Each structure stands twice: as C-alpha cells, then as structure tokens.
Amino acid sequence: VEVNAIGRVIRELRRREGQPGQRVDLTIDASLQAYVAERLAGEKSAAVVVLDVRNGDVLAMVSTPSFNPNAFNEGLSGPEWRGLINNPLSPLTNKAITGQYAPGSTFKIAVMLAALEAGIPPEHEAYCPGHVKLGNQRFHCWKRTGHGSMTMIEAMRESCDVWFYKVALKLGIDKIAEAARRLGMGERLGVDLDGEKPGLIPTRAWKKAVIGRRWQRGETLIGAIGQGYVLTTPLQLAVMMARVINGGHAIVPRIQRGLSGDVGDEPFDDAEPGSIGYSPAMLGLVATALDSVVNNPRGTAYKSRIRTPSMAMGGKTGTAQVRRISVAERKTGVLKNSQLAWRERDHALFVGYAPVQTPRYAISVIVEHGGGGSSKAAPIAKDILTMAQKLDSSRDPQPARLARVTDDAWGID
C-alpha cells in the first residue's frame, strides 16, 4: 500500500494473500519449562538449562528476571522501555546462553579428566592443610582447617581445593584447557538461538597474545578451581555434564526439533555425535565421584539428594567468588555472604544429572550472588530433576510449538 506522511492509506499497489507457513517444533518440554520458571520465580537473577543427555535436546531453558513479550505487540511506553533496558538485572538478556560466569568448583570435572588422561591414578593422594604456598603467596582451600589426606574421588566429593591445586601444578593450564574444550567450554556450541557467547578457557598462548604477559603458575591454581580468567555459560555447563555422563558422546544442544504443517513434516536430522575422546573407565570414575558428591554423607550436596533410589541425582556444587578477599580479612575471618551487599556475594552453581543408573537429564543452575552452591543451587536442581522424572514417567514430553506464522516472517523456504 501507499500511505501519506501521516500514515493514511492512499492506494493499494499490489495484494498478495497470506499463505499458511510451517510450525516450528521445539525440543522444549512445555510442562517442565513452566515448572522451572515457577521454581526460579523467587530468585533475583538466575538461569537454568535442562538437556536430554542422549541427543542434546534443550528440554527447559529459563533466565530470570524475564519480561512479557506480548507487551511489545501492544507497544511499550517510553518509561516501560527504559525500565527494561536500564534494569541492572538485565531482563532482556538470556543468561543461559549469554551470561558468562566463573564456573567455580564445577570446573573440577574438567581437571579430573585431564588428570586421568595424564596418567594420574584415582588413588593418588594429596595432603590438604588448608592452603598451598607458592612463592610468597598462599592459595587457600574453602575449608580453612584443611581436609587432610585426600584421594581423587574424595577430593571431588568434598570439593577440596588444595588437591586440585597440587594436581593442576603437575598438569599445567594447557592440559586443563584441552579437557575443558572437549567438554564444550570456550567456544560457541551452535545452539539455534541468537546471542550465544563463547565463554573463555585460557591458555599460555592466549594470555601472551591478548594480554601480552607470560602465564604465571599461580594462575593455573586459580583456573583449576574455576576462577580467574575462566568463564562459562550455563548452557556450556549443562553440555559438559551431558557429555561426561552419556558415555562421552559430543552432543550439540538444539532447541528446534523440526518443521511441520500443511506442506508436510520436516524433522531435522539427528547426526551421530562424535566422541570427546575419554575412555569409559575415565568417564566411569568421574561418574562415581559425582554420585558421591550428592549421595555420600560427606558430599557437598548430600542434603539435596533425591531419596528415591531409582531417581537419584549426581552432580557437582560450585561457589564462585566475585570479590577479592584481603589477607587482613582472612586473618580476622572471611565475611559470610549474609554479611555482604548482594552484589558482593558469591555466585551459586550446580551441575547435575539423573537418574544415576541410567542418565537421561543433565542440568546446570546458576543463582547470581546466591551464596553457596550446596545451599542454594543444588536444592533447585534437586526439585527440577525430580519433576523432570515424574513428568517422564507419566507421559511422553509434549514439545512446545511456536504459533503458525507466514514464511516471510520466519524466512523459511
């Protein structure tokens, strides 16, 4: 149509009748998605991703706070728009794919695999007195009094930082980085959504090229516990969990299952995933360790265990610092999260899977400034994985569908 300066239609130049397009069938389980959104409703800022470990299907993906997309159809007022874009909690951002966070101790999964591949046996012991001294610096364990002598699985179970510090010094940052990349970190995974961020897995060459300085041994220690330069997205953490627990298949996450409509169904091909290159024995040891994190009384997530044996959950807690702790504060006692302003509190993380015996679901949870992973993120994962299994036992997941739209609107041939 041709309109004048004030938008009034003057004449119609050409008419083309609308054609029904195809529906986009999503991998999202609508019931599980709704439950995850409800479970996160009380959190100030958080993200959750749930995957099918067999094929990478995204079953639920929630970022909070969110917004009402229908409001854009009706038109936003100036104050409403400014309220969204100026909100410090970033409601317009999908934190599940664009949020880049220090993974904290969830990253120890990558370090454990790097250690096993380097020939370090699971019975390898290291003594934890509460810190490691490197030069004139002390690198502390989260347990100030120390864990004593720890084997590999015990160190994962109780998240002993010192064990991982000592092993990281044997490995070097490049071997750790290689393990992390094979698990899906440090690069865009190619999920069919806009805005995915790559995160960052540092190496010696990366630091020299980008920062212009040599890598320091102390940075290896910090990186081994998922701090320092290391950054990951919630989606990457869920993929890491899935690749470890599905037998080492390098699944790629997807949110579109295919197209359907009057012109026929077009399911997308399920390409056979490659291998991440770790032996079943190595992956089995990691699975044993992750099981003990949740289901052993000494595990950091024991309070969040699923008590029904057939639905049991495994996983790894993580707590990521966002502030520097001074030597003076360590001497007088590190402040608790409850004593700090919200933005200075630790991020709470958890990665997990269920059921332990025949894994179907992988999950990652991050609660920004939520405190401890064991106290905040693990209970959320427990509730969501319990619900996922209950839904699965009652019916086949119902895929969500986008409304039918025209081909022009979606650019579908």
N, C-alpha and C positions, 0 to 999 in steps of 0.2 A: 504494500500500500504506500501511497504518497501522502505525507502529512505536512501541515504548515508549521510555522515557528512555535505555535502554542500546542502542537500535538494533535490538532484536529485533522481527521481523515479527509483528504480532498478527492482522491480517486483510488480505485483498485487497479493495479497494473497487471497482476498475474495471480492466479489462485492455484494452489496445489493441495489437494485433500491429504490430511494426515494419514499415515499408514501405521498400523499396529507394529510395534517393534518386538524384540525378544526380551524375555525376562532374564535378569542376571541372577543365577542361583548361587547363593553364598554357602560357604562352609560353616558359617556361624550357626550354632545351636541356639535358637531364639530363647528357649526356656533357660538355658544356662547363662546366656548373656544377660537376661533380665535379673537373674539371681545375683550374678557378680556385681551388677550395677547397684542393686539393693544392698549388698554386703559392704560396698565401699561408700555408701551414702553418707556415713558419719565421718569419713576421713577428709581432712582438709585438702590434701593433694596426694594422689596415689595412682598407681597403674597396675593392671593385672593382664597377663596373657595366658590362655589355656590352649594347648596344642594336642592334636592326636599324634602320638609318637610314631605311628605306623606310616604316615604319609605327609605330615606337616600341615594338615588342615587346621586353620585357626578356628577353634570352637567358641572362644569368647575373647574379646579384647575391649577393655574398659579403661578410660582415662578420666580422672576426676580432679577438679570440678569440670563439668561439661556445660553445654548450652542447649537451648531448644532450637533445632534447625528450622522448625516451622515459622519461627519469628522472622526469619529472613524473607520468607514468601510474603508475609504481611507488610514487611518494611520496618526497619528499625529507626527509631528517632535518634537524633544526634547524641543525647545523653546515654541512651541504651548502647549505642555502638561504642562510644568512648568507655563506657563501663566494662565492656568486654575486652577491648584492646589494651586498656590500662590496668586491668586486673593483674596484680603481681603473681597470682596463682595460675595464670595462663590457661583459661578455659578453652580457648580456640586451638590449643596445641594438643595433639595426640601424643601424650607422653610415652605411650607404649612403643612407638617407633621413632620418635624424635627426641625423647628425653635421653640424655647421655649422663650416666651416673657411675661413680666408683662402685664396683661390684662388691667390695668388701670381701669377706671370707668365702662367699660363693665361688670366688675365683680359685680357691684352693683345689677345686676339682681339676682344673687345667694343670696346676702344679703337680698334683698327684699322678696324673697320666704322664706328664713329662718325666717325672722321677722313675716311674715304672719302665718307660721306654728306654731310659738311660741305664737301666740295669740295677737300680736301687731296689732291693727286695722289700716286701711288705713288713718283714720283721726288723727292718733297720730301726735302731733306737737312737734317740737324741734326748739329751737331758735338758729340761726347762727349769731354770732357776727364777724365771720371771722376766728375764731380759737377755739380750745378746749385746756384747760390746764389740764395736767395730771402730778401730781408731780411738778417738776421744768421744765417740757418740754411743749412747745406749738406745737400743731398739727394744721396746717393751712388749711383753705379752699382755693380752687383755686381763689375764689372771695375775695380779701383782705378785702373789706369793709363789707363783710357778706351778707347773703340773708335775714336776719330777720327770722320771724316765718314761718316754712315750714311743710306741711303735707307730707305723704309718696309719693304720686304721684307728688306733686310739687317738692319734693327733687330729684326724679328721672328725672323729666322734665328739671330741671335746674342744675342737677348734683351737688347738694350741698354736699360737703364732710362732713361738720360738722353734718348734720342729720345722715349720715351713721356712723360717728364716735360714736355718742351717742347711736345709736341703737346697734352697734357692741359690745359696752361695756355691754349692757344688755344680749346679746346673748352668747358671748364667741366665741372663734375661732372654737371650735369643732362643734357647730351647723352650723356655716357658711360653714365649710369644708364638712359636710354631704350634705348640699344643693348643693355645687359645684360638688361633686362626682355623685350625682343623675342626674346632668345636663351633665355629660360626661367628667368632668375635673379630672386630677390627675391620669389617667390610660390610657394605650393604648386602643384605640377603636376597633382595629382589622380590620381596612381598609385593603383591599387586595393589599397593596404596601409595599415594604421593607423600613425599616429605621424609622418607626413611633416612636416618642418619647412620654413619658407619661406625661410630664409636672410635676408640683409639687403643691399639695394642702396641706399646712402644718397643723399640729395639735399639741397639747401639747405633746402627746406621741412621735410624730415624732421628735420634737426638742430635747427631752430628750434622745432619742435613738441615734440620728445621731450626734447632736452637743454636747450633754452632759450637757445641761443647761436647767433651767426652763423657761417656756414660760412667757413673760412679757406682761402686759396689753397694753403697747404702741404698741407692735407688732400686737395686734388684730386690733387696729385702722388702722395701715398701711395696713394690709391684707384686711381690709374691702373695701378699695378703689383700690384693685388690684395691690398693690406694695409689697415691702418686699420680702418674700420668695415665693410668689405666682407666678407660671409660667404656661402658657398655650400655646398650639399650635393653629394656625389659624383654623385647622380642628376642634379642640375641641370647639372653639368659635362658629363656624357655627353649630355644633351639639347642643350646648347649646341653640342657637336661635331656631333651628328647634324643639327641644323637648318642649320648652316653648310654642311655637306658634301653634303646631299641636294638642294641646289638652292633652299634657303630655305623648305621646307615646315615648318610649325609643328607637327610631330608631338608627340603627347602619349604619355608612357610608359604601358604597361599590362602587367600580369602574368597576367591571365586572358584566355584566348582564347575561352572559351565553356563550355557545359554539354553533357554527353552522358550517355546511359543508356537504360534501358528505355523511357522515355517519349519518346525521340527526342532528336536533337541540336539544340542551340540556340546556334549560333555568334553571338558578339557582332558587331554591325555595325561595319564599317570606315568611319568617317566620313571624308570627304575633308578633309585638313588645310588650314588657311588658309595664308597667306604671311606671312613675317616682314618683308617689305617692302623687301628689298635686291635690287638688280639682279643679273642673272647675272654681269655684269662685275665688280662688287664682290666677290661671293662667289668668283669665279674667282681674283681677286687674293689673297684670304685663303688659298684652297686652295694656290696657288702658294707662298705664304710658308710654310705648314705643311709642304708637301712638302720645302722646302729646310731646314727645321729638322732633319729626320731624314736626308735623302738628300744634302745638300750637305756636303762635308768640313768646312766652317766652322760647321755647325749644331750646336746644343747637344745634340741626341740622335743624332748621327751614329754613335756607337758602338753604338747599339741598332737600327740599320737592319735591315730584313729583306732579305737579299741576293738572294732570288728576285724578279726584276723584276715578275712577274705577281702577287706577293703583297705588294708594297711598302707600307709604312706611312707615313702622315704624322701630324703632331701638334705639340704644344707642351709643353715642360717648364715646371715651376713649383717654386719653393722658397719656402716661407712662413716668415718669422721668427715665433718665439713669445716672444722676449725682446727687451729694449731693449739696443742697443749704445751704450755711452757714448762721448763724444768722446775720453776718455783711451784707451779700448780701440782706437779707430780709429787713434790716433797710434802706438800700440805694435804694432798688428797685430790684426785681428779673430780671435778664437779659432776654431779649426776645430771642427766638430761632434764629432769624436773626442775633443776635449779637454773637452767639456761633459758634465754629467749628462744622462741620457736625456731627461728632461722639458724640458730647455732647448735641445735640438737642433731644427733646422728640420724642418717637415713637408715630405715629398717628394711632388710631384704630377706627373701626366702626363695629358693628354687626347689621344686619337688616333683614327685611322680607318684602314680597309683594306678592299680594296686601293685604292691611289691612283687608278688609272684608272677603276674602276667601284665606288665605295664601297658596301659592304654593312654593315660593322660600325663602330660608334663605341664608344669605351671611355673610362672615367675610372678613374684609380688614385690612391689616397692612402695613403701609409705614414706614420702618425703618428711624428714625431720620427725620420724615416728619413734625414734629411740632404738631399742634393741630388736634385732631380727627375730630372736626367740620369743620375745614377749609381745610383739606387735604383728610382724608379717607372717610368722608360722601359723598362728591361730586362724588368720584369714585363709591361708592355703588349705588348712585342715577342713574348714567349713565348705570351701568351694569344691575340693576334690571329693568330699563326702557327697555333696549334692550331685556332682557330675556322675558319680557311680550309681546313685539312686535313680537318676533320670535314665541312665543307660539300661538299668535292669527293668525299668517299667515300660520302656518303648524305645524305638529307634529315634535318634536325634532328628528333630524337624529342622531342615535347613531354612534359614531366613531368606526371603526374596525381596529384591528391590521392586518397586512398583513398575508396571509396564510403561515404557516411555518410547518416544519415536526414535528411529535410527539416527536422525540428525542430531538429536540431543546427546546421544551417547557416542556418536561416531562409530557405530557398529556397521560393518559391511553386510 
